[in-house]
């Protein structure tokens, strides 16, 4: 599992930097196979709960990772 953090909202982080491409490249060099990507973001001063949709997506990615 590869994780990156940013202070940018998810939409900006996903489309305006090369983070995902870089992480995928490094993982391939290490012989790993990415199972997917999940973008969660937003700049806020309050605590935010993940939506049920994001929770399902995260669980699906974890299952894919566990089964290879």
PDB file of N, CA, C, O and CB in Angstrom:
ATOM      1  N   UNK A   1       0.843  -1.160   0.000  1.00  0.00           N
ATOM      2  CA  UNK A   1       0.000   0.000   0.000  1.00  0.00           C
ATOM      3  C   UNK A   1       0.890   1.224   0.000  1.00  0.00           C
ATOM      4  O   UNK A   1       1.839   1.312   0.779  1.00  0.00           O
ATOM      5  CB  UNK A   1      -0.960  -0.003   1.203  1.00  0.00           C
ATOM      6  N   UNK A   2       0.593   2.141  -0.848  1.00  0.00           N
ATOM      7  CA  UNK A   2       1.330   3.393  -0.939  1.00  0.00           C
ATOM      8  C   UNK A   2       0.435   4.512  -0.455  1.00  0.00           C
ATOM      9  O   UNK A   2      -0.742   4.567  -0.812  1.00  0.00           O
ATOM     10  CB  UNK A   2       1.821   3.660  -2.388  1.00  0.00           C
ATOM     11  N   UNK A   3       0.973   5.394   0.346  1.00  0.00           N
ATOM     12  CA  UNK A   3       0.183   6.484   0.911  1.00  0.00           C
ATOM     13  C   UNK A   3       0.935   7.794   0.725  1.00  0.00           C
ATOM     14  O   UNK A   3       2.139   7.874   0.968  1.00  0.00           O
ATOM     15  CB  UNK A   3      -0.123   6.233   2.414  1.00  0.00           C
ATOM     16  N   UNK A   4       0.217   8.805   0.295  1.00  0.00           N
ATOM     17  CA  UNK A   4       0.776  10.154   0.196  1.00  0.00           C
ATOM     18  C   UNK A   4      -0.179  11.102   0.903  1.00  0.00           C
ATOM     19  O   UNK A   4      -1.388  10.874   0.922  1.00  0.00           O
ATOM     20  CB  UNK A   4       0.999  10.583  -1.303  1.00  0.00           C
ATOM     21  N   UNK A   5       0.350  12.139   1.470  1.00  0.00           N
ATOM     22  CA  UNK A   5      -0.477  13.128   2.159  1.00  0.00           C
ATOM     23  C   UNK A   5      -0.227  14.506   1.576  1.00  0.00           C
ATOM     24  O   UNK A   5       0.878  14.827   1.138  1.00  0.00           O
ATOM     25  CB  UNK A   5      -0.191  13.127   3.674  1.00  0.00           C
ATOM     26  N   UNK A   6      -1.276  15.310   1.579  1.00  0.00           N
ATOM     27  CA  UNK A   6      -1.166  16.660   1.046  1.00  0.00           C
ATOM     28  C   UNK A   6      -2.200  17.541   1.722  1.00  0.00           C
ATOM     29  O   UNK A   6      -3.223  17.056   2.204  1.00  0.00           O
ATOM     30  CB  UNK A   6      -1.350  16.673  -0.492  1.00  0.00           C
ATOM     31  N   UNK A   7      -1.933  18.809   1.755  1.00  0.00           N
ATOM     32  CA  UNK A   7      -2.898  19.766   2.288  1.00  0.00           C
ATOM     33  C   UNK A   7      -3.879  20.235   1.234  1.00  0.00           C
ATOM     34  O   UNK A   7      -4.771  21.031   1.529  1.00  0.00           O
ATOM     35  CB  UNK A   7      -2.184  20.952   2.877  1.00  0.00           C
ATOM     36  N   UNK A   8      -3.730  19.757   0.016  1.00  0.00           N
ATOM     37  CA  UNK A   8      -4.601  20.173  -1.079  1.00  0.00           C
ATOM     38  C   UNK A   8      -5.891  19.351  -1.087  1.00  0.00           C
ATOM     39  O   UNK A   8      -5.889  18.190  -0.677  1.00  0.00           O
ATOM     40  CB  UNK A   8      -3.872  20.035  -2.426  1.00  0.00           C
ATOM     41  N   UNK A   9      -6.985  19.946  -1.549  1.00  0.00           N
ATOM     42  CA  UNK A   9      -8.200  19.158  -1.731  1.00  0.00           C
ATOM     43  C   UNK A   9      -7.944  18.005  -2.702  1.00  0.00           C
ATOM     44  O   UNK A   9      -7.064  18.096  -3.557  1.00  0.00           O
ATOM     45  CB  UNK A   9      -9.351  20.048  -2.244  1.00  0.00           C
ATOM     46  N   UNK A  10      -8.710  16.927  -2.571  1.00  0.00           N
ATOM     47  CA  UNK A  10      -8.492  15.722  -3.380  1.00  0.00           C
ATOM     48  C   UNK A  10      -8.480  16.009  -4.875  1.00  0.00           C
ATOM     49  O   UNK A  10      -7.638  15.473  -5.596  1.00  0.00           O
ATOM     50  CB  UNK A  10      -9.559  14.698  -3.076  1.00  0.00           C
ATOM     51  N   UNK A  11      -9.391  16.836  -5.350  1.00  0.00           N
ATOM     52  CA  UNK A  11      -9.464  17.125  -6.782  1.00  0.00           C
ATOM     53  C   UNK A  11      -8.168  17.742  -7.293  1.00  0.00           C
ATOM     54  O   UNK A  11      -7.676  17.363  -8.356  1.00  0.00           O
ATOM     55  CB  UNK A  11     -10.635  18.057  -7.074  1.00  0.00           C
ATOM     56  N   UNK A  12      -7.624  18.677  -6.553  1.00  0.00           N
ATOM     57  CA  UNK A  12      -6.367  19.318  -6.950  1.00  0.00           C
ATOM     58  C   UNK A  12      -5.211  18.337  -6.832  1.00  0.00           C
ATOM     59  O   UNK A  12      -4.386  18.236  -7.741  1.00  0.00           O
ATOM     60  CB  UNK A  12      -6.094  20.565  -6.088  1.00  0.00           C
ATOM     61  N   UNK A  13      -5.145  17.620  -5.730  1.00  0.00           N
ATOM     62  CA  UNK A  13      -4.070  16.656  -5.532  1.00  0.00           C
ATOM     63  C   UNK A  13      -4.035  15.589  -6.602  1.00  0.00           C
ATOM     64  O   UNK A  13      -2.963  15.148  -7.017  1.00  0.00           O
ATOM     65  CB  UNK A  13      -4.203  16.011  -4.191  1.00  0.00           C
ATOM     66  N   UNK A  14      -5.192  15.180  -7.044  1.00  0.00           N
ATOM     67  CA  UNK A  14      -5.265  14.116  -8.046  1.00  0.00           C
ATOM     68  C   UNK A  14      -4.836  14.593  -9.429  1.00  0.00           C
ATOM     69  O   UNK A  14      -4.157  13.863 -10.151  1.00  0.00           O
ATOM     70  CB  UNK A  14      -6.675  13.563  -8.113  1.00  0.00           C
ATOM     71  N   UNK A  15      -5.222  15.795  -9.799  1.00  0.00           N
ATOM     72  CA  UNK A  15      -5.035  16.232 -11.185  1.00  0.00           C
ATOM     73  C   UNK A  15      -3.894  17.216 -11.423  1.00  0.00           C
ATOM     74  O   UNK A  15      -3.496  17.410 -12.572  1.00  0.00           O
ATOM     75  CB  UNK A  15      -6.279  16.844 -11.660  1.00  0.00           C
ATOM     76  N   UNK A  16      -3.368  17.830 -10.403  1.00  0.00           N
ATOM     77  CA  UNK A  16      -2.372  18.871 -10.639  1.00  0.00           C
ATOM     78  C   UNK A  16      -0.977  18.554 -10.130  1.00  0.00           C
ATOM     79  O   UNK A  16      -0.115  19.431 -10.087  1.00  0.00           O
ATOM     80  CB  UNK A  16      -2.825  20.121 -10.017  1.00  0.00           C
ATOM     81  N   UNK A  17      -0.752  17.310  -9.747  1.00  0.00           N
ATOM     82  CA  UNK A  17       0.622  16.929  -9.401  1.00  0.00           C
ATOM     83  C   UNK A  17       0.859  15.504  -9.878  1.00  0.00           C
ATOM     84  O   UNK A  17      -0.083  14.818 -10.273  1.00  0.00           O
ATOM     85  CB  UNK A  17       0.880  17.053  -7.858  1.00  0.00           C
ATOM     86  N   UNK A  18       2.076  15.067  -9.847  1.00  0.00           N
ATOM     87  CA  UNK A  18       2.416  13.748 -10.371  1.00  0.00           C
ATOM     88  C   UNK A  18       2.557  12.680  -9.301  1.00  0.00           C
ATOM     89  O   UNK A  18       3.259  11.690  -9.507  1.00  0.00           O
ATOM     90  CB  UNK A  18       3.680  13.832 -11.143  1.00  0.00           C
ATOM     91  N   UNK A  19       1.899  12.866  -8.158  1.00  0.00           N
ATOM     92  CA  UNK A  19       2.074  11.946  -7.039  1.00  0.00           C
ATOM     93  C   UNK A  19       1.693  10.521  -7.397  1.00  0.00           C
ATOM     94  O   UNK A  19       2.477   9.602  -7.163  1.00  0.00           O
ATOM     95  CB  UNK A  19       1.258  12.406  -5.859  1.00  0.00           C
ATOM     96  N   UNK A  20       0.515  10.316  -7.956  1.00  0.00           N
ATOM     97  CA  UNK A  20       0.074   8.962  -8.266  1.00  0.00           C
ATOM     98  C   UNK A  20       1.009   8.295  -9.278  1.00  0.00           C
ATOM     99  O   UNK A  20       1.390   7.137  -9.108  1.00  0.00           O
ATOM    100  CB  UNK A  20      -1.359   8.982  -8.804  1.00  0.00           C
ATOM    101  N   UNK A  21       1.364   9.010 -10.299  1.00  0.00           N
ATOM    102  CA  UNK A  21       2.279   8.469 -11.314  1.00  0.00           C
ATOM    103  C   UNK A  21       3.613   8.085 -10.680  1.00  0.00           C
ATOM    104  O   UNK A  21       4.157   7.019 -10.968  1.00  0.00           O
ATOM    105  CB  UNK A  21       2.504   9.498 -12.449  1.00  0.00           C
ATOM    106  N   UNK A  22       4.132   8.947  -9.824  1.00  0.00           N
ATOM    107  CA  UNK A  22       5.409   8.661  -9.164  1.00  0.00           C
ATOM    108  C   UNK A  22       5.313   7.435  -8.261  1.00  0.00           C
ATOM    109  O   UNK A  22       6.204   6.586  -8.280  1.00  0.00           O
ATOM    110  CB  UNK A  22       5.865   9.871  -8.348  1.00  0.00           C
ATOM    111  N   UNK A  23       4.257   7.332  -7.482  1.00  0.00           N
ATOM    112  CA  UNK A  23       4.095   6.181  -6.593  1.00  0.00           C
ATOM    113  C   UNK A  23       3.955   4.883  -7.381  1.00  0.00           C
ATOM    114  O   UNK A  23       4.515   3.857  -6.995  1.00  0.00           O
ATOM    115  CB  UNK A  23       2.878   6.377  -5.692  1.00  0.00           C
ATOM    116  N   UNK A  24       3.213   4.926  -8.478  1.00  0.00           N
ATOM    117  CA  UNK A  24       3.072   3.726  -9.317  1.00  0.00           C
ATOM    118  C   UNK A  24       4.414   3.320  -9.917  1.00  0.00           C
ATOM    119  O   UNK A  24       4.736   2.133  -9.968  1.00  0.00           O
ATOM    120  CB  UNK A  24       2.045   3.971 -10.442  1.00  0.00           C
ATOM    121  N   UNK A  25       5.192   4.288 -10.368  1.00  0.00           N
ATOM    122  CA  UNK A  25       6.503   3.989 -10.950  1.00  0.00           C
ATOM    123  C   UNK A  25       7.418   3.340  -9.924  1.00  0.00           C
ATOM    124  O   UNK A  25       8.062   2.331 -10.209  1.00  0.00           O
ATOM    125  CB  UNK A  25       7.151   5.262 -11.499  1.00  0.00           C
ATOM    126  N   UNK A  26       7.475   3.920  -8.733  1.00  0.00           N
ATOM    127  CA  UNK A  26       8.325   3.358  -7.676  1.00  0.00           C
ATOM    128  C   UNK A  26       7.864   1.952  -7.311  1.00  0.00           C
ATOM    129  O   UNK A  26       8.692   1.061  -7.121  1.00  0.00           O
ATOM    130  CB  UNK A  26       8.309   4.264  -6.427  1.00  0.00           C
ATOM    131  N   UNK A  27       6.565   1.745  -7.212  1.00  0.00           N
ATOM    132  CA  UNK A  27       6.072   0.415  -6.836  1.00  0.00           C
ATOM    133  C   UNK A  27       6.450  -0.624  -7.890  1.00  0.00           C
ATOM    134  O   UNK A  27       6.799  -1.754  -7.548  1.00  0.00           O
ATOM    135  CB  UNK A  27       4.542   0.441  -6.644  1.00  0.00           C
ATOM    136  N   UNK A  28       6.385  -0.252  -9.156  1.00  0.00           N
ATOM    137  CA  UNK A  28       6.781  -1.201 -10.213  1.00  0.00           C
ATOM    138  C   UNK A  28       8.265  -1.538 -10.112  1.00  0.00           C
ATOM    139  O   UNK A  28       8.649  -2.694 -10.292  1.00  0.00           O
ATOM    140  CB  UNK A  28       6.466  -0.620 -11.612  1.00  0.00           C
ATOM    141  N   UNK A  29       9.096  -0.549  -9.828  1.00  0.00           N
ATOM    142  CA  UNK A  29      10.535  -0.807  -9.644  1.00  0.00           C
ATOM    143  C   UNK A  29      10.786  -1.778  -8.500  1.00  0.00           C
ATOM    144  O   UNK A  29      11.740  -2.556  -8.535  1.00  0.00           O
ATOM    145  CB  UNK A  29      11.285   0.504  -9.380  1.00  0.00           C
ATOM    146  N   UNK A  30       9.932  -1.732  -7.495  1.00  0.00           N
ATOM    147  CA  UNK A  30      10.074  -2.618  -6.340  1.00  0.00           C
ATOM    148  C   UNK A  30       9.389  -3.965  -6.538  1.00  0.00           C
ATOM    149  O   UNK A  30       9.437  -4.826  -5.659  1.00  0.00           O
ATOM    150  CB  UNK A  30       9.516  -1.948  -5.112  1.00  0.00           C
ATOM    151  N   UNK A  31       8.753  -4.147  -7.691  1.00  0.00           N
ATOM    152  CA  UNK A  31       8.085  -5.408  -7.988  1.00  0.00           C
ATOM    153  C   UNK A  31       6.680  -5.520  -7.420  1.00  0.00           C
ATOM    154  O   UNK A  31       6.125  -6.616  -7.358  1.00  0.00           O
ATOM    155  CB  UNK A  31       8.902  -6.528  -7.475  1.00  0.00           C
ATOM    156  N   UNK A  32       6.105  -4.413  -7.010  1.00  0.00           N
ATOM    157  CA  UNK A  32       4.755  -4.412  -6.454  1.00  0.00           C
ATOM    158  C   UNK A  32       3.746  -4.053  -7.535  1.00  0.00           C
ATOM    159  O   UNK A  32       4.087  -3.442  -8.548  1.00  0.00           O
ATOM    160  CB  UNK A  32       4.651  -3.428  -5.271  1.00  0.00           C
ATOM    161  N   UNK A  33       2.504  -4.441  -7.302  1.00  0.00           N
ATOM    162  CA  UNK A  33       1.438  -4.141  -8.248  1.00  0.00           C
ATOM    163  C   UNK A  33       0.375  -3.299  -7.540  1.00  0.00           C
ATOM    164  O   UNK A  33      -0.284  -3.787  -6.621  1.00  0.00           O
ATOM    165  CB  UNK A  33       0.819  -5.453  -8.831  1.00  0.00           C
ATOM    166  N   UNK A  34       0.200  -2.050  -7.951  1.00  0.00           N
ATOM    167  CA  UNK A  34      -0.846  -1.228  -7.332  1.00  0.00           C
ATOM    168  C   UNK A  34      -2.226  -1.851  -7.573  1.00  0.00           C
ATOM    169  O   UNK A  34      -2.505  -2.361  -8.658  1.00  0.00           O
ATOM    170  CB  UNK A  34      -0.802   0.221  -7.890  1.00  0.00           C
ATOM    171  N   UNK A  35      -3.076  -1.803  -6.556  1.00  0.00           N
ATOM    172  CA  UNK A  35      -4.415  -2.381  -6.683  1.00  0.00           C
ATOM    173  C   UNK A  35      -5.476  -1.318  -6.933  1.00  0.00           C
ATOM    174  O   UNK A  35      -6.620  -1.653  -7.239  1.00  0.00           O
ATOM    175  CB  UNK A  35      -4.764  -3.168  -5.435  1.00  0.00           C
ATOM    176  N   UNK A  36      -5.123  -0.058  -6.808  1.00  0.00           N
ATOM    177  CA  UNK A  36      -6.084   1.010  -7.034  1.00  0.00           C
ATOM    178  C   UNK A  36      -5.652   2.269  -6.314  1.00  0.00           C
ATOM    179  O   UNK A  36      -4.603   2.317  -5.672  1.00  0.00           O
ATOM    180  CB  UNK A  36      -7.477   0.590  -6.579  1.00  0.00           C
ATOM    181  N   UNK A  37      -6.485   3.283  -6.437  1.00  0.00           N
ATOM    182  CA  UNK A  37      -6.193   4.564  -5.801  1.00  0.00           C
ATOM    183  C   UNK A  37      -7.459   5.084  -5.141  1.00  0.00           C
ATOM    184  O   UNK A  37      -8.567   4.848  -5.624  1.00  0.00           O
ATOM    185  CB  UNK A  37      -5.642   5.593  -6.830  1.00  0.00           C
ATOM    186  N   UNK A  38      -7.288   5.780  -4.056  1.00  0.00           N
ATOM    187  CA  UNK A  38      -8.408   6.390  -3.340  1.00  0.00           C
ATOM    188  C   UNK A  38      -7.972   7.784  -2.929  1.00  0.00           C
ATOM    189  O   UNK A  38      -6.987   7.947  -2.209  1.00  0.00           O
ATOM    190  CB  UNK A  38      -8.845   5.531  -2.090  1.00  0.00           C
ATOM    191  N   UNK A  39      -8.695   8.775  -3.380  1.00  0.00           N
ATOM    192  CA  UNK A  39      -8.354  10.165  -3.077  1.00  0.00           C
ATOM    193  C   UNK A  39      -9.352  10.713  -2.078  1.00  0.00           C
ATOM    194  O   UNK A  39     -10.557  10.745  -2.332  1.00  0.00           O
ATOM    195  CB  UNK A  39      -8.333  11.033  -4.363  1.00  0.00           C
ATOM    196  N   UNK A  40      -8.844  11.137  -0.960  1.00  0.00           N
ATOM    197  CA  UNK A  40      -9.659  11.763   0.069  1.00  0.00           C
ATOM    198  C   UNK A  40      -8.944  13.045   0.439  1.00  0.00           C
ATOM    199  O   UNK A  40      -7.755  13.014   0.754  1.00  0.00           O
ATOM    200  CB  UNK A  40      -9.874  10.820   1.323  1.00  0.00           C
ATOM    201  N   UNK A  41      -9.625  14.152   0.411  1.00  0.00           N
ATOM    202  CA  UNK A  41      -8.924  15.370   0.749  1.00  0.00           C
ATOM    203  C   UNK A  41      -9.855  16.521   1.008  1.00  0.00           C
ATOM    204  O   UNK A  41     -11.071  16.444   0.835  1.00  0.00           O
ATOM    205  CB  UNK A  41      -7.978  15.728  -0.330  1.00  0.00           C
ATOM    206  N   UNK A  42      -9.246  17.555   1.417  1.00  0.00           N
ATOM    207  CA  UNK A  42      -9.970  18.769   1.724  1.00  0.00           C
ATOM    208  C   UNK A  42      -9.248  19.475   2.836  1.00  0.00           C
ATOM    209  O   UNK A  42      -8.708  18.842   3.743  1.00  0.00           O
ATOM    210  CB  UNK A  42     -11.432  18.478   2.105  1.00  0.00           C
ATOM    211  N   UNK A  43      -9.238  20.756   2.768  1.00  0.00           N
ATOM    212  CA  UNK A  43      -8.590  21.539   3.805  1.00  0.00           C
ATOM    213  C   UNK A  43      -9.693  22.037   4.724  1.00  0.00           C
ATOM    214  O   UNK A  43     -10.583  22.779   4.309  1.00  0.00           O
ATOM    215  CB  UNK A  43      -7.745  22.728   3.207  1.00  0.00           C
ATOM    216  N   UNK A  44      -9.619  21.621   5.962  1.00  0.00           N
ATOM    217  CA  UNK A  44     -10.655  21.998   6.908  1.00  0.00           C
ATOM    218  C   UNK A  44     -10.079  22.059   8.313  1.00  0.00           C
ATOM    219  O   UNK A  44      -9.079  21.408   8.615  1.00  0.00           O
ATOM    220  CB  UNK A  44     -11.831  21.014   6.849  1.00  0.00           C
ATOM    221  N   UNK A  45     -10.701  22.823   9.141  1.00  0.00           N
ATOM    222  CA  UNK A  45     -10.260  22.910  10.530  1.00  0.00           C
ATOM    223  C   UNK A  45     -11.085  21.998  11.437  1.00  0.00           C
ATOM    224  O   UNK A  45     -10.822  21.915  12.637  1.00  0.00           O
ATOM    225  CB  UNK A  45     -10.348  24.353  11.021  1.00  0.00           C
ATOM    226  N   UNK A  46     -12.056  21.332  10.884  1.00  0.00           N
ATOM    227  CA  UNK A  46     -12.911  20.482  11.701  1.00  0.00           C
ATOM    228  C   UNK A  46     -12.672  19.013  11.365  1.00  0.00           C
ATOM    229  O   UNK A  46     -12.140  18.681  10.306  1.00  0.00           O
ATOM    230  CB  UNK A  46     -14.392  20.847  11.496  1.00  0.00           C
ATOM    231  N   UNK A  47     -13.066  18.164  12.266  1.00  0.00           N
ATOM    232  CA  UNK A  47     -12.954  16.726  12.040  1.00  0.00           C
ATOM    233  C   UNK A  47     -14.038  16.307  11.049  1.00  0.00           C
ATOM    234  O   UNK A  47     -15.184  16.744  11.153  1.00  0.00           O
ATOM    235  CB  UNK A  47     -13.081  15.929  13.384  1.00  0.00           C
ATOM    236  N   UNK A  48     -13.678  15.472  10.104  1.00  0.00           N
ATOM    237  CA  UNK A  48     -14.608  15.051   9.070  1.00  0.00           C
ATOM    238  C   UNK A  48     -14.729  13.538   9.092  1.00  0.00           C
ATOM    239  O   UNK A  48     -13.727  12.828   9.177  1.00  0.00           O
ATOM    240  CB  UNK A  48     -14.153  15.545   7.680  1.00  0.00           C
ATOM    241  N   UNK A  49     -15.962  13.048   9.016  1.00  0.00           N
ATOM    242  CA  UNK A  49     -16.189  11.608   8.920  1.00  0.00           C
ATOM    243  C   UNK A  49     -16.184  11.203   7.461  1.00  0.00           C
ATOM    244  O   UNK A  49     -16.677  11.935   6.603  1.00  0.00           O
ATOM    245  CB  UNK A  49     -17.521  11.202   9.597  1.00  0.00           C
ATOM    246  N   UNK A  50     -15.626  10.035   7.180  1.00  0.00           N
ATOM    247  CA  UNK A  50     -15.655   9.527   5.811  1.00  0.00           C
ATOM    248  C   UNK A  50     -17.070   9.123   5.450  1.00  0.00           C
ATOM    249  O   UNK A  50     -17.815   8.608   6.285  1.00  0.00           O
ATOM    250  CB  UNK A  50     -14.690   8.333   5.641  1.00  0.00           C
ATOM    251  N   UNK A  51     -17.430   9.357   4.215  1.00  0.00           N
ATOM    252  CA  UNK A  51     -18.764   8.961   3.752  1.00  0.00           C
ATOM    253  C   UNK A  51     -18.831   7.443   3.624  1.00  0.00           C
ATOM    254  O   UNK A  51     -17.793   6.792   3.499  1.00  0.00           O
ATOM    255  CB  UNK A  51     -19.106   9.637   2.393  1.00  0.00           C
ATOM    256  N   UNK A  52     -20.022   6.874   3.653  1.00  0.00           N
ATOM    257  CA  UNK A  52     -20.160   5.432   3.446  1.00  0.00           C
ATOM    258  C   UNK A  52     -19.567   4.978   2.105  1.00  0.00           C
ATOM    259  O   UNK A  52     -19.002   3.888   2.012  1.00  0.00           O
ATOM    260  CB  UNK A  52     -21.631   5.037   3.519  1.00  0.00           C
ATOM    261  N   UNK A  53     -19.696   5.802   1.085  1.00  0.00           N
ATOM    262  CA  UNK A  53     -19.150   5.465  -0.233  1.00  0.00           C
ATOM    263  C   UNK A  53     -17.627   5.328  -0.173  1.00  0.00           C
ATOM    264  O   UNK A  53     -17.068   4.376  -0.717  1.00  0.00           O
ATOM    265  CB  UNK A  53     -19.546   6.537  -1.270  1.00  0.00           C
ATOM    266  N   UNK A  54     -16.956   6.276   0.487  1.00  0.00           N
ATOM    267  CA  UNK A  54     -15.501   6.211   0.624  1.00  0.00           C
ATOM    268  C   UNK A  54     -15.106   5.002   1.460  1.00  0.00           C
ATOM    269  O   UNK A  54     -14.126   4.326   1.147  1.00  0.00           O
ATOM    270  CB  UNK A  54     -14.952   7.505   1.260  1.00  0.00           C
ATOM    271  N   UNK A  55     -15.851   4.726   2.507  1.00  0.00           N
ATOM    272  CA  UNK A  55     -15.586   3.549   3.342  1.00  0.00           C
ATOM    273  C   UNK A  55     -15.675   2.259   2.551  1.00  0.00           C
ATOM    274  O   UNK A  55     -14.832   1.374   2.702  1.00  0.00           O
ATOM    275  CB  UNK A  55     -16.557   3.499   4.503  1.00  0.00           C
ATOM    276  N   UNK A  56     -16.698   2.147   1.703  1.00  0.00           N
ATOM    277  CA  UNK A  56     -16.847   0.942   0.854  1.00  0.00           C
ATOM    278  C   UNK A  56     -15.696   0.821  -0.123  1.00  0.00           C
ATOM    279  O   UNK A  56     -15.178  -0.273  -0.348  1.00  0.00           O
ATOM    280  CB  UNK A  56     -18.181   0.977   0.081  1.00  0.00           C
ATOM    281  N   UNK A  57     -15.291   1.947  -0.708  1.00  0.00           N
ATOM    282  CA  UNK A  57     -14.181   1.938  -1.668  1.00  0.00           C
ATOM    283  C   UNK A  57     -12.877   1.535  -0.981  1.00  0.00           C
ATOM    284  O   UNK A  57     -12.103   0.752  -1.531  1.00  0.00           O
ATOM    285  CB  UNK A  57     -14.026   3.325  -2.331  1.00  0.00           C
ATOM    286  N   UNK A  58     -12.636   2.059   0.203  1.00  0.00           N
ATOM    287  CA  UNK A  58     -11.423   1.707   0.953  1.00  0.00           C
ATOM    288  C   UNK A  58     -11.430   0.228   1.301  1.00  0.00           C
ATOM    289  O   UNK A  58     -10.404  -0.444   1.192  1.00  0.00           O
ATOM    290  CB  UNK A  58     -11.306   2.555   2.238  1.00  0.00           C
ATOM    291  N   UNK A  59     -12.587  -0.283   1.720  1.00  0.00           N
ATOM    292  CA  UNK A  59     -12.694  -1.705   2.064  1.00  0.00           C
ATOM    293  C   UNK A  59     -12.457  -2.580   0.837  1.00  0.00           C
ATOM    294  O   UNK A  59     -11.783  -3.606   0.926  1.00  0.00           O
ATOM    295  CB  UNK A  59     -14.074  -2.011   2.671  1.00  0.00           C
ATOM    296  N   UNK A  60     -13.009  -2.179  -0.308  1.00  0.00           N
ATOM    297  CA  UNK A  60     -12.811  -2.944  -1.548  1.00  0.00           C
ATOM    298  C   UNK A  60     -11.337  -2.974  -1.942  1.00  0.00           C
ATOM    299  O   UNK A  60     -10.834  -4.013  -2.369  1.00  0.00           O
ATOM    300  CB  UNK A  60     -13.651  -2.342  -2.694  1.00  0.00           C
ATOM    301  N   UNK A  61     -10.640  -1.848  -1.805  1.00  0.00           N
ATOM    302  CA  UNK A  61      -9.210  -1.809  -2.125  1.00  0.00           C
ATOM    303  C   UNK A  61      -8.408  -2.680  -1.158  1.00  0.00           C
ATOM    304  O   UNK A  61      -7.476  -3.370  -1.570  1.00  0.00           O
ATOM    305  CB  UNK A  61      -8.691  -0.361  -2.084  1.00  0.00           C
ATOM    306  N   UNK A  62      -8.767  -2.650   0.114  1.00  0.00           N
ATOM    307  CA  UNK A  62      -8.073  -3.497   1.098  1.00  0.00           C
ATOM    308  C   UNK A  62      -8.284  -4.979   0.777  1.00  0.00           C
ATOM    309  O   UNK A  62      -7.355  -5.778   0.890  1.00  0.00           O
ATOM    310  CB  UNK A  62      -8.572  -3.186   2.534  1.00  0.00           C
ATOM    311  N   UNK A  63      -9.495  -5.340   0.380  1.00  0.00           N
ATOM    312  CA  UNK A  63      -9.771  -6.730  -0.010  1.00  0.00           C
ATOM    313  C   UNK A  63      -8.954  -7.123  -1.232  1.00  0.00           C
ATOM    314  O   UNK A  63      -8.407  -8.224  -1.282  1.00  0.00           O
ATOM    315  CB  UNK A  63     -11.271  -6.924  -0.296  1.00  0.00           C
ATOM    316  N   UNK A  64      -8.865  -6.238  -2.214  1.00  0.00           N
ATOM    317  CA  UNK A  64      -8.057  -6.524  -3.401  1.00  0.00           C
ATOM    318  C   UNK A  64      -6.593  -6.699  -3.043  1.00  0.00           C
ATOM    319  O   UNK A  64      -5.910  -7.569  -3.583  1.00  0.00           O
ATOM    320  CB  UNK A  64      -8.208  -5.410  -4.430  1.00  0.00           C
ATOM    321  N   UNK A  65      -6.120  -5.867  -2.130  1.00  0.00           N
ATOM    322  CA  UNK A  65      -4.734  -5.953  -1.716  1.00  0.00           C
ATOM    323  C   UNK A  65      -4.480  -7.280  -0.992  1.00  0.00           C
ATOM    324  O   UNK A  65      -3.441  -7.909  -1.190  1.00  0.00           O
ATOM    325  CB  UNK A  65      -4.367  -4.760  -0.814  1.00  0.00           C
ATOM    326  N   UNK A  66      -5.421  -7.696  -0.162  1.00  0.00           N
ATOM    327  CA  UNK A  66      -5.261  -8.921   0.621  1.00  0.00           C
ATOM    328  C   UNK A  66      -5.294 -10.179  -0.252  1.00  0.00           C
ATOM    329  O   UNK A  66      -4.641 -11.175   0.058  1.00  0.00           O
ATOM    330  CB  UNK A  66      -6.348  -9.003   1.680  1.00  0.00           C
ATOM    331  N   UNK A  67      -6.054 -10.125  -1.336  1.00  0.00           N
ATOM    332  CA  UNK A  67      -6.166 -11.321  -2.193  1.00  0.00           C
ATOM    333  C   UNK A  67      -5.162 -11.305  -3.334  1.00  0.00           C
ATOM    334  O   UNK A  67      -5.059 -12.277  -4.084  1.00  0.00           O
ATOM    335  CB  UNK A  67      -7.577 -11.432  -2.762  1.00  0.00           C
ATOM    336  N   UNK A  68      -4.426 -10.222  -3.472  1.00  0.00           N
ATOM    337  CA  UNK A  68      -3.360 -10.142  -4.462  1.00  0.00           C
ATOM    338  C   UNK A  68      -3.852  -9.955  -5.820  1.00  0.00           C
ATOM    339  O   UNK A  68      -3.059  -9.871  -6.758  1.00  0.00           O
ATOM    340  CB  UNK A  68      -2.532 -11.325  -4.429  1.00  0.00           C
TER     341      UNK A  68
END
